[in-house]
Amino acid sequence: MSWKHPGRLGAVLYAVAAAIVGAATALFSRLQVERQRGRRTLARKIPAGGVIVISNHTSYADGVLLILAARRMGRSLRMLATAGVFRAPILGPLITKLGFIPVKRGTSQAAESLAPAIEALHAGEAVGMFPEGRLTRDERKWPERAKTGVVRLALASGAPIVPVAMEGSHQVVRGRFILPALIVNVVRRPKVAVRVGEPIDVRQLMSIGPTTDPTPDEIRLATDQVMARLIVLVGELRGERSPHPTGVPRDAE
């Protein structure tokens, strides 16, 4: 599957959908994007042009919350989504028109899934993804060690990575008990705090030139360094340090 530019109609649909979902989400939570020296400085935290926006993953609500946070900062995120969703009736055509990006997870074609994302980045879009690739299994909700896809995407596209930490989303949607939690949250309206980090130039981080092909070990190291910056932001929101600076070790590793 390839990526399709949403066009003007897609931009209108995105704005309408974001407004409706944003209003609904406000019933169950309080999304608070960090302000630093006023609105303009905050908006510059997600630069113009192709950019990869990453975040920690603690809740099924994270995708929606990250999209809404980015909208407040002037960008419409094109989220990576499982390829099978694009074949679903109604939903598939809708998210295609919104500019979402298909990913073939858990297959031998997973590496090829970077191609549609690269297309979107070259078109100047903001691509959103969760580098952990799944909800964290950590009991204290600290981020897990990231997969290398985000760095591979940055290397292939030349786009910078902007880390966006979120804290509190696991209180909005908790595990399997989604409906009861939402009902309770109409009263509680848990706060979801968002903090945006500085853009990361991966090749500069790795001290390599534009034509250098890094080794798998170098890519793995750079991934840990990128994730460490995101984890620092999460720690700042929580007022504590993670016991795993580069991410909680995954069971499979």
C-alpha positions as CSV (number, residue, x, y, z in Angstrom):
1,M,0.0,0.0,0.0
2,S,1.2,3.5,-0.7
3,W,0.4,6.9,0.9
4,K,-2.1,9.2,-0.7
5,H,-2.0,13.0,-0.2
6,P,-5.3,14.0,1.5
7,G,-5.7,17.2,-0.6
8,R,-8.1,20.0,0.2
9,L,-11.0,17.8,0.9
10,G,-8.9,15.7,3.3
11,A,-7.8,18.9,5.1
12,V,-11.4,19.9,5.6
13,L,-12.4,16.4,6.8
14,Y,-9.4,16.4,9.2
15,A,-10.4,19.8,10.6
16,V,-14.0,18.7,11.1
17,A,-13.0,15.3,12.6
18,A,-10.5,16.9,15.0
19,A,-13.1,19.4,16.1
20,I,-15.7,16.7,16.8
21,V,-13.3,14.3,18.5
22,G,-11.7,17.2,20.4
23,A,-15.0,18.3,21.8
24,A,-15.9,14.7,22.8
25,T,-12.5,14.1,24.4
26,A,-12.9,17.3,26.4
27,L,-15.8,15.6,28.2
28,F,-13.5,12.9,29.5
29,S,-10.2,14.6,30.0
30,R,-8.2,17.8,30.3
31,L,-5.5,18.0,27.6
32,Q,-2.9,20.6,28.7
33,V,-0.1,21.3,26.2
34,E,2.9,23.0,28.0
35,R,3.3,26.7,27.3
36,Q,6.7,28.2,27.1
37,R,7.1,32.0,26.7
38,G,3.7,32.3,25.0
39,R,1.9,30.6,22.1
40,R,4.4,31.4,19.3
41,T,7.4,29.7,21.0
42,L,5.2,26.7,21.6
43,A,4.1,26.5,18.0
44,R,7.7,26.5,16.8
45,K,8.4,23.3,18.8
46,I,7.0,21.3,15.9
47,P,8.8,22.8,12.9
48,A,7.3,23.3,9.4
49,G,8.0,20.7,6.7
50,G,8.5,17.0,7.0
51,V,8.9,16.0,10.7
52,I,8.5,12.8,12.7
53,V,6.6,13.3,16.0
54,I,7.1,10.5,18.5
55,S,5.5,9.9,21.9
56,N,5.3,7.4,24.8
57,H,2.5,4.9,24.7
58,T,0.5,4.1,27.8
59,S,-3.2,4.1,26.6
60,Y,-5.4,3.3,23.7
61,A,-6.3,7.0,23.8
62,D,-2.8,8.1,23.0
63,G,-3.3,8.4,19.2
64,V,-6.2,10.7,19.6
65,L,-4.6,12.8,22.3
66,L,-1.4,13.2,20.3
67,I,-3.3,14.3,17.2
68,L,-5.2,16.9,19.3
69,A,-2.0,18.1,21.0
70,A,-0.3,18.5,17.6
71,R,-3.4,20.4,16.2
72,R,-3.0,22.9,19.0
73,M,0.6,23.4,17.8
74,G,-0.5,24.0,14.2
75,R,0.2,20.6,12.7
76,S,-2.0,17.8,11.4
77,L,-0.4,14.5,12.2
78,R,-0.5,11.6,9.7
79,M,-0.5,8.7,12.1
80,L,0.9,5.3,11.2
81,A,-1.8,2.6,11.4
82,T,-2.0,-1.1,10.8
83,A,-2.5,-1.9,7.2
84,G,-5.6,-4.0,7.9
85,V,-7.5,-1.0,9.1
86,F,-7.3,0.6,5.7
87,R,-9.3,-2.3,4.2
88,A,-12.2,-1.9,6.7
89,P,-15.4,-0.6,5.2
90,I,-16.1,3.1,6.0
91,L,-13.2,3.5,8.4
92,G,-10.6,2.5,5.8
93,P,-11.5,5.1,3.1
94,L,-11.9,7.7,5.9
95,I,-8.5,7.4,7.4
96,T,-7.0,7.1,3.9
97,K,-8.6,10.5,3.1
98,L,-7.2,11.9,6.4
99,G,-3.7,11.0,5.2
100,F,-3.0,8.2,7.7
101,I,-0.1,5.9,6.8
102,P,-0.4,2.1,6.4
103,V,2.1,-0.1,8.3
104,K,2.5,-3.8,7.8
105,R,3.3,-4.9,11.3
106,G,4.6,-8.3,12.3
107,T,5.4,-9.4,8.8
108,S,8.5,-9.8,6.6
109,Q,7.3,-6.7,4.8
110,A,7.6,-4.5,7.9
111,A,10.7,-2.7,6.5
112,E,8.7,-1.8,3.3
113,S,6.2,0.0,5.5
114,L,8.6,2.9,5.8
115,A,8.1,3.8,2.1
116,P,4.6,5.4,2.5
117,A,5.9,7.3,5.6
118,I,8.8,8.6,3.6
119,E,6.4,9.7,0.8
120,A,4.5,11.7,3.4
121,L,7.6,13.3,4.9
122,H,8.9,14.3,1.5
123,A,5.5,16.0,0.9
124,G,6.2,18.1,4.0
125,E,3.8,16.3,6.4
126,A,4.1,15.7,10.1
127,V,4.2,11.9,10.7
128,G,3.1,10.6,14.1
129,M,4.3,7.3,15.6
130,F,4.9,5.5,18.9
131,P,8.5,4.1,18.8
132,E,7.7,1.4,21.4
133,G,5.4,-0.2,18.9
134,R,2.9,-1.2,21.6
135,L,1.5,-0.1,24.9
136,T,4.1,-0.3,27.6
137,R,3.9,-3.4,29.7
138,D,5.7,-1.7,32.6
139,E,3.5,-1.5,35.8
140,R,4.6,2.1,36.5
141,K,3.9,3.1,32.9
142,W,7.5,4.1,32.0
143,P,8.3,3.8,28.3
144,E,9.8,0.6,27.0
145,R,12.9,0.4,24.9
146,A,12.1,1.6,21.4
147,K,12.2,-0.3,18.1
148,T,14.6,1.1,15.5
149,G,11.9,2.1,13.0
150,V,11.8,5.7,14.0
151,V,15.6,6.2,13.4
152,R,15.5,4.2,10.2
153,L,12.7,6.5,9.0
154,A,14.6,9.6,10.0
155,L,17.7,8.4,8.2
156,A,15.8,7.5,5.0
157,S,13.8,10.7,4.9
158,G,16.2,13.3,6.4
159,A,13.3,14.5,8.6
160,P,14.0,15.6,12.2
161,I,12.4,13.8,15.2
162,V,10.4,15.8,17.7
163,P,9.7,14.0,21.0
164,V,6.4,14.7,22.7
165,A,5.8,13.3,26.2
166,M,2.4,12.6,27.5
167,E,1.5,11.9,31.1
168,G,-2.0,10.9,32.4
169,S,-3.5,9.3,29.3
170,H,-3.7,5.9,31.0
171,Q,-6.3,7.4,33.3
172,V,-8.5,8.3,30.3
173,V,-8.7,4.8,28.9
174,R,-7.7,2.0,31.2
175,G,-7.1,-1.4,29.8
176,R,-10.2,-3.4,29.0
177,F,-12.6,-1.4,31.1
178,I,-13.0,1.4,28.6
179,L,-16.7,2.3,28.9
180,P,-16.9,2.3,32.8
181,A,-13.7,4.5,32.9
182,L,-15.2,7.0,30.4
183,I,-18.3,7.3,32.5
184,V,-16.3,8.0,35.6
185,N,-14.1,10.4,33.8
186,V,-17.0,12.7,32.9
187,V,-16.8,13.6,36.6
188,R,-13.1,13.2,37.2
189,R,-11.8,14.6,33.9
190,P,-8.2,13.4,34.4
191,K,-5.5,15.8,33.3
192,V,-3.2,14.8,30.4
193,A,0.0,16.8,30.4
194,V,2.0,17.3,27.3
195,R,5.6,18.4,27.0
196,V,7.4,19.0,23.7
197,G,11.2,18.5,23.2
198,E,13.6,20.1,20.8
199,P,13.9,18.6,17.3
200,I,16.5,15.9,16.9
201,D,18.7,15.7,13.8
202,V,19.6,12.0,13.7
203,R,22.6,12.2,11.5
204,Q,24.0,15.0,13.6
205,L,23.3,12.9,16.7
206,M,25.2,10.0,15.1
207,S,28.0,12.3,13.9
208,I,27.6,11.0,10.3
209,G,27.4,12.6,6.9
210,P,24.4,12.7,4.6
211,T,25.6,9.7,2.5
212,T,27.0,7.5,5.3
213,D,25.3,4.2,5.8
214,P,25.2,3.4,9.6
215,T,25.5,-0.1,10.9
216,P,22.7,-1.9,12.7
217,D,24.5,-1.4,16.0
218,E,24.8,2.4,15.3
219,I,21.1,2.6,14.5
220,R,20.3,0.7,17.7
221,L,22.5,3.1,19.8
222,A,20.9,6.2,18.1
223,T,17.4,4.8,18.8
224,D,18.3,4.5,22.5
225,Q,19.6,8.0,22.5
226,V,16.4,9.4,20.9
227,M,14.3,7.4,23.3
228,A,16.3,8.7,26.2
229,R,15.4,12.3,25.3
230,L,11.7,11.3,25.3
231,I,12.0,9.6,28.6
232,V,13.6,12.7,30.2
233,L,10.5,14.7,29.1
234,V,8.2,12.0,30.6
235,G,10.2,12.2,33.8
236,E,9.9,16.0,33.9
237,L,6.1,15.7,33.7
238,R,6.1,13.1,36.5
239,G,8.7,14.8,38.6
240,E,10.9,11.8,38.8
241,R,13.5,9.9,36.9
242,S,12.9,6.6,35.0
243,P,14.9,3.6,36.4
244,H,15.6,2.8,32.8
245,P,17.0,5.9,31.0
246,T,16.8,4.3,27.5
247,G,13.5,2.4,28.1
248,V,12.3,-0.6,30.1
249,P,13.8,-3.8,28.6
250,R,11.3,-5.7,26.6
251,D,10.3,-9.3,27.4
252,A,11.3,-10.4,23.9
253,E,14.8,-9.0,24.2
